[in-house]
Amino acid sequence: MKKQNNTTTKPLNQNKMQKDEIVESVINEFRARSERGIKKYGTTLQENELSPLEWLKHLQEELMDAVLYLEKVKQINK
């Protein structure tokens, strides 16, 4: 058995496919987010034909929001 972060993990059974609940949770969040986006914008991300510069602008805005969220949490935890 491996020990990580003060927890003991069982060895994986190589003959049995196991699911990582954390990964499954993230996948479900991505699916739900995709469905909300399709309802809101009427298109999929794949079908959206923004220019590379427009995609970078969207990414920049999302990252700016992320920095604001980080600062908010820091302020709450002071």
PyMOL Python script that loads the backbone (N, CA, C, O; Angstrom):
from pymol import cmd

cmd.read_pdbstr("""\
ATOM      1  N   MET A   1       0.827  -1.186   0.000  1.00  0.00           N
ATOM      2  CA  MET A   1       0.000   0.000   0.000  1.00  0.00           C
ATOM      3  C   MET A   1       0.869   1.246   0.000  1.00  0.00           C
ATOM      4  O   MET A   1       1.935   1.281   0.614  1.00  0.00           O
ATOM      5  N   LYS A   2       0.389   2.278  -0.708  1.00  0.00           N
ATOM      6  CA  LYS A   2       1.104   3.541  -0.766  1.00  0.00           C
ATOM      7  C   LYS A   2       0.535   4.493   0.268  1.00  0.00           C
ATOM      8  O   LYS A   2      -0.653   4.449   0.586  1.00  0.00           O
ATOM      9  N   LYS A   3       1.384   5.339   0.781  1.00  0.00           N
ATOM     10  CA  LYS A   3       0.924   6.331   1.742  1.00  0.00           C
ATOM     11  C   LYS A   3       1.215   7.707   1.166  1.00  0.00           C
ATOM     12  O   LYS A   3       2.361   8.025   0.848  1.00  0.00           O
ATOM     13  N   GLN A   4       0.176   8.523   1.033  1.00  0.00           N
ATOM     14  CA  GLN A   4       0.298   9.867   0.512  1.00  0.00           C
ATOM     15  C   GLN A   4      -0.549  10.795   1.362  1.00  0.00           C
ATOM     16  O   GLN A   4      -1.701  10.492   1.673  1.00  0.00           O
ATOM     17  N   ASN A   5       0.023  11.915   1.729  1.00  0.00           N
ATOM     18  CA  ASN A   5      -0.722  12.919   2.480  1.00  0.00           C
ATOM     19  C   ASN A   5      -1.442  12.339   3.686  1.00  0.00           C
ATOM     20  O   ASN A   5      -2.608  12.649   3.930  1.00  0.00           O
ATOM     21  N   ASN A   6      -0.760  11.515   4.423  1.00  0.00           N
ATOM     22  CA  ASN A   6      -1.303  10.911   5.642  1.00  0.00           C
ATOM     23  C   ASN A   6      -2.519  10.023   5.402  1.00  0.00           C
ATOM     24  O   ASN A   6      -3.294   9.775   6.325  1.00  0.00           O
ATOM     25  N   THR A   7      -2.691   9.549   4.188  1.00  0.00           N
ATOM     26  CA  THR A   7      -3.781   8.612   3.908  1.00  0.00           C
ATOM     27  C   THR A   7      -3.179   7.352   3.310  1.00  0.00           C
ATOM     28  O   THR A   7      -2.136   7.395   2.659  1.00  0.00           O
ATOM     29  N   THR A   8      -3.836   6.251   3.534  1.00  0.00           N
ATOM     30  CA  THR A   8      -3.374   4.988   2.989  1.00  0.00           C
ATOM     31  C   THR A   8      -4.238   4.647   1.790  1.00  0.00           C
ATOM     32  O   THR A   8      -5.465   4.717   1.862  1.00  0.00           O
ATOM     33  N   THR A   9      -3.600   4.279   0.689  1.00  0.00           N
ATOM     34  CA  THR A   9      -4.348   3.897  -0.496  1.00  0.00           C
ATOM     35  C   THR A   9      -4.130   2.422  -0.772  1.00  0.00           C
ATOM     36  O   THR A   9      -3.068   1.869  -0.488  1.00  0.00           O
ATOM     37  N   LYS A  10      -5.139   1.805  -1.322  1.00  0.00           N
ATOM     38  CA  LYS A  10      -5.059   0.391  -1.676  1.00  0.00           C
ATOM     39  C   LYS A  10      -4.464   0.264  -3.070  1.00  0.00           C
ATOM     40  O   LYS A  10      -4.685   1.138  -3.909  1.00  0.00           O
ATOM     41  N   PRO A  11      -3.726  -0.783  -3.337  1.00  0.00           N
ATOM     42  CA  PRO A  11      -3.193  -0.970  -4.692  1.00  0.00           C
ATOM     43  C   PRO A  11      -4.334  -1.196  -5.678  1.00  0.00           C
ATOM     44  O   PRO A  11      -5.356  -1.792  -5.339  1.00  0.00           O
ATOM     45  N   LEU A  12      -4.143  -0.710  -6.905  1.00  0.00           N
ATOM     46  CA  LEU A  12      -5.168  -0.871  -7.928  1.00  0.00           C
ATOM     47  C   LEU A  12      -5.229  -2.321  -8.393  1.00  0.00           C
ATOM     48  O   LEU A  12      -4.199  -2.965  -8.591  1.00  0.00           O
ATOM     49  N   ASN A  13      -6.420  -2.813  -8.563  1.00  0.00           N
ATOM     50  CA  ASN A  13      -6.624  -4.140  -9.135  1.00  0.00           C
ATOM     51  C   ASN A  13      -6.511  -3.990 -10.654  1.00  0.00           C
ATOM     52  O   ASN A  13      -7.365  -3.369 -11.286  1.00  0.00           O
ATOM     53  N   GLN A  14      -5.475  -4.548 -11.222  1.00  0.00           N
ATOM     54  CA  GLN A  14      -5.204  -4.378 -12.644  1.00  0.00           C
ATOM     55  C   GLN A  14      -6.271  -5.015 -13.533  1.00  0.00           C
ATOM     56  O   GLN A  14      -6.407  -4.631 -14.695  1.00  0.00           O
ATOM     57  N   ASN A  15      -7.020  -5.967 -13.019  1.00  0.00           N
ATOM     58  CA  ASN A  15      -8.036  -6.646 -13.821  1.00  0.00           C
ATOM     59  C   ASN A  15      -9.388  -5.955 -13.771  1.00  0.00           C
ATOM     60  O   ASN A  15     -10.284  -6.293 -14.544  1.00  0.00           O
ATOM     61  N   LYS A  16      -9.543  -5.007 -12.886  1.00  0.00           N
ATOM     62  CA  LYS A  16     -10.834  -4.353 -12.701  1.00  0.00           C
ATOM     63  C   LYS A  16     -10.679  -2.859 -12.966  1.00  0.00           C
ATOM     64  O   LYS A  16      -9.838  -2.194 -12.361  1.00  0.00           O
ATOM     65  N   MET A  17     -11.494  -2.345 -13.870  1.00  0.00           N
ATOM     66  CA  MET A  17     -11.443  -0.920 -14.188  1.00  0.00           C
ATOM     67  C   MET A  17     -12.044  -0.136 -13.034  1.00  0.00           C
ATOM     68  O   MET A  17     -13.192  -0.359 -12.649  1.00  0.00           O
ATOM     69  N   GLN A  18     -11.263   0.784 -12.487  1.00  0.00           N
ATOM     70  CA  GLN A  18     -11.741   1.614 -11.396  1.00  0.00           C
ATOM     71  C   GLN A  18     -11.954   3.020 -11.897  1.00  0.00           C
ATOM     72  O   GLN A  18     -11.298   3.455 -12.844  1.00  0.00           O
ATOM     73  N   LYS A  19     -12.865   3.733 -11.270  1.00  0.00           N
ATOM     74  CA  LYS A  19     -13.119   5.121 -11.617  1.00  0.00           C
ATOM     75  C   LYS A  19     -12.629   6.007 -10.486  1.00  0.00           C
ATOM     76  O   LYS A  19     -12.814   5.712  -9.305  1.00  0.00           O
ATOM     77  N   ASP A  20     -12.009   7.080 -10.880  1.00  0.00           N
ATOM     78  CA  ASP A  20     -11.561   8.082  -9.934  1.00  0.00           C
ATOM     79  C   ASP A  20     -12.712   9.068  -9.760  1.00  0.00           C
ATOM     80  O   ASP A  20     -13.070   9.779 -10.699  1.00  0.00           O
ATOM     81  N   GLU A  21     -13.282   9.112  -8.582  1.00  0.00           N
ATOM     82  CA  GLU A  21     -14.461   9.943  -8.338  1.00  0.00           C
ATOM     83  C   GLU A  21     -14.173  11.432  -8.542  1.00  0.00           C
ATOM     84  O   GLU A  21     -15.062  12.184  -8.939  1.00  0.00           O
ATOM     85  N   ILE A  22     -12.959  11.853  -8.276  1.00  0.00           N
ATOM     86  CA  ILE A  22     -12.610  13.256  -8.494  1.00  0.00           C
ATOM     87  C   ILE A  22     -12.627  13.565  -9.987  1.00  0.00           C
ATOM     88  O   ILE A  22     -13.173  14.583 -10.412  1.00  0.00           O
ATOM     89  N   VAL A  23     -12.031  12.687 -10.775  1.00  0.00           N
ATOM     90  CA  VAL A  23     -12.031  12.870 -12.223  1.00  0.00           C
ATOM     91  C   VAL A  23     -13.460  12.833 -12.757  1.00  0.00           C
ATOM     92  O   VAL A  23     -13.829  13.654 -13.596  1.00  0.00           O
ATOM     93  N   GLU A  24     -14.253  11.899 -12.285  1.00  0.00           N
ATOM     94  CA  GLU A  24     -15.647  11.805 -12.723  1.00  0.00           C
ATOM     95  C   GLU A  24     -16.417  13.082 -12.390  1.00  0.00           C
ATOM     96  O   GLU A  24     -17.234  13.541 -13.188  1.00  0.00           O
ATOM     97  N   SER A  25     -16.162  13.648 -11.229  1.00  0.00           N
ATOM     98  CA  SER A  25     -16.820  14.885 -10.829  1.00  0.00           C
ATOM     99  C   SER A  25     -16.469  16.029 -11.770  1.00  0.00           C
ATOM    100  O   SER A  25     -17.340  16.804 -12.166  1.00  0.00           O
ATOM    101  N   VAL A  26     -15.191  16.136 -12.129  1.00  0.00           N
ATOM    102  CA  VAL A  26     -14.758  17.195 -13.045  1.00  0.00           C
ATOM    103  C   VAL A  26     -15.373  16.985 -14.423  1.00  0.00           C
ATOM    104  O   VAL A  26     -15.819  17.945 -15.052  1.00  0.00           O
ATOM    105  N   ILE A  27     -15.401  15.758 -14.895  1.00  0.00           N
ATOM    106  CA  ILE A  27     -16.016  15.459 -16.193  1.00  0.00           C
ATOM    107  C   ILE A  27     -17.478  15.869 -16.188  1.00  0.00           C
ATOM    108  O   ILE A  27     -17.957  16.473 -17.148  1.00  0.00           O
ATOM    109  N   ASN A  28     -18.188  15.549 -15.120  1.00  0.00           N
ATOM    110  CA  ASN A  28     -19.600  15.932 -15.021  1.00  0.00           C
ATOM    111  C   ASN A  28     -19.777  17.441 -15.022  1.00  0.00           C
ATOM    112  O   ASN A  28     -20.730  17.957 -15.606  1.00  0.00           O
ATOM    113  N   GLU A  29     -18.862  18.153 -14.370  1.00  0.00           N
ATOM    114  CA  GLU A  29     -18.916  19.620 -14.374  1.00  0.00           C
ATOM    115  C   GLU A  29     -18.705  20.161 -15.789  1.00  0.00           C
ATOM    116  O   GLU A  29     -19.394  21.089 -16.212  1.00  0.00           O
ATOM    117  N   PHE A  30     -17.744  19.572 -16.523  1.00  0.00           N
ATOM    118  CA  PHE A  30     -17.516  19.996 -17.905  1.00  0.00           C
ATOM    119  C   PHE A  30     -18.761  19.764 -18.760  1.00  0.00           C
ATOM    120  O   PHE A  30     -19.133  20.620 -19.563  1.00  0.00           O
ATOM    121  N   ARG A  31     -19.398  18.615 -18.589  1.00  0.00           N
ATOM    122  CA  ARG A  31     -20.606  18.320 -19.375  1.00  0.00           C
ATOM    123  C   ARG A  31     -21.721  19.311 -19.058  1.00  0.00           C
ATOM    124  O   ARG A  31     -22.390  19.812 -19.962  1.00  0.00           O
ATOM    125  N   ALA A  32     -21.917  19.591 -17.777  1.00  0.00           N
ATOM    126  CA  ALA A  32     -22.959  20.538 -17.376  1.00  0.00           C
ATOM    127  C   ALA A  32     -22.643  21.934 -17.908  1.00  0.00           C
ATOM    128  O   ALA A  32     -23.535  22.645 -18.372  1.00  0.00           O
ATOM    129  N   ARG A  33     -21.378  22.319 -17.840  1.00  0.00           N
ATOM    130  CA  ARG A  33     -20.983  23.644 -18.345  1.00  0.00           C
ATOM    131  C   ARG A  33     -21.212  23.725 -19.855  1.00  0.00           C
ATOM    132  O   ARG A  33     -21.671  24.751 -20.357  1.00  0.00           O
ATOM    133  N   SER A  34     -20.899  22.662 -20.573  1.00  0.00           N
ATOM    134  CA  SER A  34     -21.129  22.631 -22.013  1.00  0.00           C
ATOM    135  C   SER A  34     -22.611  22.795 -22.332  1.00  0.00           C
ATOM    136  O   SER A  34     -22.977  23.560 -23.223  1.00  0.00           O
ATOM    137  N   GLU A  35     -23.452  22.083 -21.610  1.00  0.00           N
ATOM    138  CA  GLU A  35     -24.898  22.182 -21.834  1.00  0.00           C
ATOM    139  C   GLU A  35     -25.403  23.600 -21.567  1.00  0.00           C
ATOM    140  O   GLU A  35     -26.219  24.120 -22.328  1.00  0.00           O
ATOM    141  N   ARG A  36     -24.920  24.231 -20.485  1.00  0.00           N
ATOM    142  CA  ARG A  36     -25.325  25.610 -20.186  1.00  0.00           C
ATOM    143  C   ARG A  36     -24.872  26.556 -21.302  1.00  0.00           C
ATOM    144  O   ARG A  36     -25.616  27.448 -21.711  1.00  0.00           O
ATOM    145  N   GLY A  37     -23.648  26.352 -21.787  1.00  0.00           N
ATOM    146  CA  GLY A  37     -23.135  27.203 -22.859  1.00  0.00           C
ATOM    147  C   GLY A  37     -23.927  27.061 -24.145  1.00  0.00           C
ATOM    148  O   GLY A  37     -24.206  28.053 -24.818  1.00  0.00           O
ATOM    149  N   ILE A  38     -24.289  25.837 -24.489  1.00  0.00           N
ATOM    150  CA  ILE A  38     -25.081  25.611 -25.698  1.00  0.00           C
ATOM    151  C   ILE A  38     -26.440  26.283 -25.566  1.00  0.00           C
ATOM    152  O   ILE A  38     -26.916  26.899 -26.519  1.00  0.00           O
ATOM    153  N   LYS A  39     -27.071  26.176 -24.400  1.00  0.00           N
ATOM    154  CA  LYS A  39     -28.371  26.832 -24.187  1.00  0.00           C
ATOM    155  C   LYS A  39     -28.233  28.350 -24.245  1.00  0.00           C
ATOM    156  O   LYS A  39     -29.078  29.031 -24.826  1.00  0.00           O
ATOM    157  N   LYS A  40     -27.181  28.873 -23.651  1.00  0.00           N
ATOM    158  CA  LYS A  40     -26.995  30.323 -23.573  1.00  0.00           C
ATOM    159  C   LYS A  40     -26.595  30.929 -24.915  1.00  0.00           C
ATOM    160  O   LYS A  40     -27.130  31.967 -25.306  1.00  0.00           O
ATOM    161  N   TYR A  41     -25.652  30.291 -25.631  1.00  0.00           N
ATOM    162  CA  TYR A  41     -25.101  30.872 -26.850  1.00  0.00           C
ATOM    163  C   TYR A  41     -25.606  30.231 -28.134  1.00  0.00           C
ATOM    164  O   TYR A  41     -25.348  30.743 -29.223  1.00  0.00           O
ATOM    165  N   GLY A  42     -26.326  29.111 -28.022  1.00  0.00           N
ATOM    166  CA  GLY A  42     -26.904  28.470 -29.197  1.00  0.00           C
ATOM    167  C   GLY A  42     -25.881  27.797 -30.106  1.00  0.00           C
ATOM    168  O   GLY A  42     -26.167  27.537 -31.275  1.00  0.00           O
ATOM    169  N   THR A  43     -24.703  27.515 -29.582  1.00  0.00           N
ATOM    170  CA  THR A  43     -23.669  26.858 -30.379  1.00  0.00           C
ATOM    171  C   THR A  43     -22.714  26.117 -29.447  1.00  0.00           C
ATOM    172  O   THR A  43     -22.671  26.367 -28.242  1.00  0.00           O
ATOM    173  N   THR A  44     -21.958  25.208 -30.034  1.00  0.00           N
ATOM    174  CA  THR A  44     -20.946  24.506 -29.243  1.00  0.00           C
ATOM    175  C   THR A  44     -19.619  25.253 -29.356  1.00  0.00           C
ATOM    176  O   THR A  44     -19.442  26.091 -30.241  1.00  0.00           O
ATOM    177  N   LEU A  45     -18.722  24.953 -28.483  1.00  0.00           N
ATOM    178  CA  LEU A  45     -17.384  25.532 -28.558  1.00  0.00           C
ATOM    179  C   LEU A  45     -16.708  25.122 -29.863  1.00  0.00           C
ATOM    180  O   LEU A  45     -16.002  25.920 -30.479  1.00  0.00           O
ATOM    181  N   GLN A  46     -16.922  23.895 -30.276  1.00  0.00           N
ATOM    182  CA  GLN A  46     -16.337  23.381 -31.511  1.00  0.00           C
ATOM    183  C   GLN A  46     -16.837  24.161 -32.727  1.00  0.00           C
ATOM    184  O   GLN A  46     -16.076  24.414 -33.661  1.00  0.00           O
ATOM    185  N   GLU A  47     -18.100  24.538 -32.716  1.00  0.00           N
ATOM    186  CA  GLU A  47     -18.692  25.224 -33.871  1.00  0.00           C
ATOM    187  C   GLU A  47     -18.389  26.724 -33.881  1.00  0.00           C
ATOM    188  O   GLU A  47     -18.552  27.376 -34.912  1.00  0.00           O
ATOM    189  N   ASN A  48     -17.957  27.270 -32.762  1.00  0.00           N
ATOM    190  CA  ASN A  48     -17.704  28.695 -32.646  1.00  0.00           C
ATOM    191  C   ASN A  48     -16.455  29.066 -33.444  1.00  0.00           C
ATOM    192  O   ASN A  48     -15.388  28.486 -33.243  1.00  0.00           O
ATOM    193  N   GLU A  49     -16.591  30.021 -34.335  1.00  0.00           N
ATOM    194  CA  GLU A  49     -15.496  30.359 -35.248  1.00  0.00           C
ATOM    195  C   GLU A  49     -14.853  31.698 -34.908  1.00  0.00           C
ATOM    196  O   GLU A  49     -14.712  32.554 -35.782  1.00  0.00           O
ATOM    197  N   LEU A  50     -14.465  31.889 -33.660  1.00  0.00           N
ATOM    198  CA  LEU A  50     -13.742  33.097 -33.296  1.00  0.00           C
ATOM    199  C   LEU A  50     -12.322  33.029 -33.848  1.00  0.00           C
ATOM    200  O   LEU A  50     -11.799  31.949 -34.122  1.00  0.00           O
ATOM    201  N   SER A  51     -11.720  34.182 -34.003  1.00  0.00           N
ATOM    202  CA  SER A  51     -10.325  34.223 -34.439  1.00  0.00           C
ATOM    203  C   SER A  51      -9.431  33.838 -33.267  1.00  0.00           C
ATOM    204  O   SER A  51      -9.861  33.891 -32.115  1.00  0.00           O
ATOM    205  N   PRO A  52      -8.200  33.454 -33.549  1.00  0.00           N
ATOM    206  CA  PRO A  52      -7.284  33.160 -32.445  1.00  0.00           C
ATOM    207  C   PRO A  52      -7.160  34.328 -31.456  1.00  0.00           C
ATOM    208  O   PRO A  52      -7.087  34.108 -30.247  1.00  0.00           O
ATOM    209  N   LEU A  53      -7.135  35.547 -31.956  1.00  0.00           N
ATOM    210  CA  LEU A  53      -7.036  36.707 -31.070  1.00  0.00           C
ATOM    211  C   LEU A  53      -8.277  36.833 -30.179  1.00  0.00           C
ATOM    212  O   LEU A  53      -8.167  37.188 -29.006  1.00  0.00           O
ATOM    213  N   GLU A  54      -9.448  36.545 -30.734  1.00  0.00           N
ATOM    214  CA  GLU A  54     -10.669  36.582 -29.932  1.00  0.00           C
ATOM    215  C   GLU A  54     -10.649  35.508 -28.840  1.00  0.00           C
ATOM    216  O   GLU A  54     -11.077  35.751 -27.711  1.00  0.00           O
ATOM    217  N   TRP A  55     -10.144  34.307 -29.192  1.00  0.00           N
ATOM    218  CA  TRP A  55     -10.026  33.245 -28.185  1.00  0.00           C
ATOM    219  C   TRP A  55      -9.078  33.665 -27.077  1.00  0.00           C
ATOM    220  O   TRP A  55      -9.345  33.426 -25.899  1.00  0.00           O
ATOM    221  N   LEU A  56      -7.960  34.298 -27.455  1.00  0.00           N
ATOM    222  CA  LEU A  56      -7.010  34.761 -26.443  1.00  0.00           C
ATOM    223  C   LEU A  56      -7.623  35.837 -25.553  1.00  0.00           C
ATOM    224  O   LEU A  56      -7.347  35.873 -24.354  1.00  0.00           O
ATOM    225  N   LYS A  57      -8.443  36.704 -26.116  1.00  0.00           N
ATOM    226  CA  LYS A  57      -9.116  37.731 -25.322  1.00  0.00           C
ATOM    227  C   LYS A  57     -10.066  37.081 -24.313  1.00  0.00           C
ATOM    228  O   LYS A  57     -10.112  37.483 -23.151  1.00  0.00           O
ATOM    229  N   HIS A  58     -10.816  36.084 -24.758  1.00  0.00           N
ATOM    230  CA  HIS A  58     -11.702  35.360 -23.831  1.00  0.00           C
ATOM    231  C   HIS A  58     -10.898  34.726 -22.703  1.00  0.00           C
ATOM    232  O   HIS A  58     -11.278  34.821 -21.536  1.00  0.00           O
ATOM    233  N   LEU A  59      -9.788  34.082 -23.048  1.00  0.00           N
ATOM    234  CA  LEU A  59      -8.936  33.455 -22.043  1.00  0.00           C
ATOM    235  C   LEU A  59      -8.408  34.498 -21.065  1.00  0.00           C
ATOM    236  O   LEU A  59      -8.415  34.277 -19.854  1.00  0.00           O
ATOM    237  N   GLN A  60      -7.955  35.620 -21.582  1.00  0.00           N
ATOM    238  CA  GLN A  60      -7.438  36.692 -20.722  1.00  0.00           C
ATOM    239  C   GLN A  60      -8.513  37.153 -19.733  1.00  0.00           C
ATOM    240  O   GLN A  60      -8.230  37.337 -18.549  1.00  0.00           O
ATOM    241  N   GLU A  61      -9.723  37.336 -20.209  1.00  0.00           N
ATOM    242  CA  GLU A  61     -10.812  37.773 -19.333  1.00  0.00           C
ATOM    243  C   GLU A  61     -11.114  36.730 -18.257  1.00  0.00           C
ATOM    244  O   GLU A  61     -11.348  37.076 -17.099  1.00  0.00           O
ATOM    245  N   GLU A  62     -11.109  35.452 -18.644  1.00  0.00           N
ATOM    246  CA  GLU A  62     -11.357  34.393 -17.662  1.00  0.00           C
ATOM    247  C   GLU A  62     -10.249  34.348 -16.605  1.00  0.00           C
ATOM    248  O   GLU A  62     -10.521  34.167 -15.418  1.00  0.00           O
ATOM    249  N   LEU A  63      -9.010  34.512 -17.043  1.00  0.00           N
ATOM    250  CA  LEU A  63      -7.895  34.491 -16.096  1.00  0.00           C
ATOM    251  C   LEU A  63      -7.924  35.710 -15.180  1.00  0.00           C
ATOM    252  O   LEU A  63      -7.562  35.614 -14.007  1.00  0.00           O
ATOM    253  N   MET A  64      -8.348  36.838 -15.701  1.00  0.00           N
ATOM    254  CA  MET A  64      -8.489  38.032 -14.863  1.00  0.00           C
ATOM    255  C   MET A  64      -9.551  37.784 -13.793  1.00  0.00           C
ATOM    256  O   MET A  64      -9.367  38.155 -12.633  1.00  0.00           O
ATOM    257  N   ASP A  65     -10.656  37.159 -14.182  1.00  0.00           N
ATOM    258  CA  ASP A  65     -11.688  36.809 -13.197  1.00  0.00           C
ATOM    259  C   ASP A  65     -11.118  35.872 -12.146  1.00  0.00           C
ATOM    260  O   ASP A  65     -11.395  36.027 -10.957  1.00  0.00           O
ATOM    261  N   ALA A  66     -10.322  34.901 -12.577  1.00  0.00           N
ATOM    262  CA  ALA A  66      -9.737  33.939 -11.631  1.00  0.00           C
ATOM    263  C   ALA A  66      -8.872  34.648 -10.603  1.00  0.00           C
ATOM    264  O   ALA A  66      -8.899  34.297  -9.423  1.00  0.00           O
ATOM    265  N   VAL A  67      -8.106  35.638 -11.034  1.00  0.00           N
ATOM    266  CA  VAL A  67      -7.272  36.395 -10.103  1.00  0.00           C
ATOM    267  C   VAL A  67      -8.145  37.132  -9.096  1.00  0.00           C
ATOM    268  O   VAL A  67      -7.807  37.201  -7.914  1.00  0.00           O
ATOM    269  N   LEU A  68      -9.254  37.678  -9.550  1.00  0.00           N
ATOM    270  CA  LEU A  68     -10.177  38.358  -8.630  1.00  0.00           C
ATOM    271  C   LEU A  68     -10.761  37.389  -7.615  1.00  0.00           C
ATOM    272  O   LEU A  68     -10.888  37.727  -6.438  1.00  0.00           O
ATOM    273  N   TYR A  69     -11.113  36.200  -8.054  1.00  0.00           N
ATOM    274  CA  TYR A  69     -11.647  35.195  -7.134  1.00  0.00           C
ATOM    275  C   TYR A  69     -10.599  34.804  -6.095  1.00  0.00           C
ATOM    276  O   TYR A  69     -10.915  34.636  -4.918  1.00  0.00           O
ATOM    277  N   LEU A  70      -9.349  34.662  -6.539  1.00  0.00           N
ATOM    278  CA  LEU A  70      -8.267  34.341  -5.599  1.00  0.00           C
ATOM    279  C   LEU A  70      -8.109  35.441  -4.553  1.00  0.00           C
ATOM    280  O   LEU A  70      -7.953  35.155  -3.366  1.00  0.00           O
ATOM    281  N   GLU A  71      -8.148  36.675  -4.985  1.00  0.00           N
ATOM    282  CA  GLU A  71      -8.006  37.788  -4.055  1.00  0.00           C
ATOM    283  C   GLU A  71      -9.168  37.823  -3.072  1.00  0.00           C
ATOM    284  O   GLU A  71      -8.973  38.106  -1.889  1.00  0.00           O
ATOM    285  N   LYS A  72     -10.362  37.541  -3.548  1.00  0.00           N
ATOM    286  CA  LYS A  72     -11.536  37.502  -2.663  1.00  0.00           C
ATOM    287  C   LYS A  72     -11.341  36.467  -1.558  1.00  0.00           C
ATOM    288  O   LYS A  72     -11.586  36.754  -0.387  1.00  0.00           O
ATOM    289  N   VAL A  73     -10.903  35.272  -1.927  1.00  0.00           N
ATOM    290  CA  VAL A  73     -10.698  34.208  -0.947  1.00  0.00           C
ATOM    291  C   VAL A  73      -9.598  34.604   0.046  1.00  0.00           C
ATOM    292  O   VAL A  73      -9.710  34.338   1.243  1.00  0.00           O
ATOM    293  N   LYS A  74      -8.546  35.237  -0.457  1.00  0.00           N
ATOM    294  CA  LYS A  74      -7.491  35.713   0.436  1.00  0.00           C
ATOM    295  C   LYS A  74      -8.048  36.713   1.450  1.00  0.00           C
ATOM    296  O   LYS A  74      -7.702  36.662   2.631  1.00  0.00           O
ATOM    297  N   GLN A  75      -8.895  37.604   0.996  1.00  0.00           N
ATOM    298  CA  GLN A  75      -9.488  38.610   1.881  1.00  0.00           C
ATOM    299  C   GLN A  75     -10.404  37.974   2.918  1.00  0.00           C
ATOM    300  O   GLN A  75     -10.423  38.398   4.074  1.00  0.00           O
ATOM    301  N   ILE A  76     -11.153  36.970   2.517  1.00  0.00           N
ATOM    302  CA  ILE A  76     -12.055  36.275   3.440  1.00  0.00           C
ATOM    303  C   ILE A  76     -11.246  35.568   4.519  1.00  0.00           C
ATOM    304  O   ILE A  76     -11.658  35.538   5.678  1.00  0.00           O
ATOM    305  N   ASN A  77     -10.114  35.004   4.158  1.00  0.00           N
ATOM    306  CA  ASN A  77      -9.316  34.191   5.083  1.00  0.00           C
ATOM    307  C   ASN A  77      -8.297  34.985   5.895  1.00  0.00           C
ATOM    308  O   ASN A  77      -7.450  34.397   6.568  1.00  0.00           O
ATOM    309  N   LYS A  78      -8.371  36.309   5.839  1.00  0.00           N
ATOM    310  CA  LYS A  78      -7.444  37.128   6.651  1.00  0.00           C
ATOM    311  C   LYS A  78      -7.838  37.112   8.102  1.00  0.00           C
ATOM    312  O   LYS A  78      -7.177  37.742   8.928  1.00  0.00           O
TER     313      LYS A  78
END
""", "prot")
cmd.dss("prot")
cmd.show_as("cartoon", "prot")
cmd.util.cbc("prot")
cmd.orient("prot")
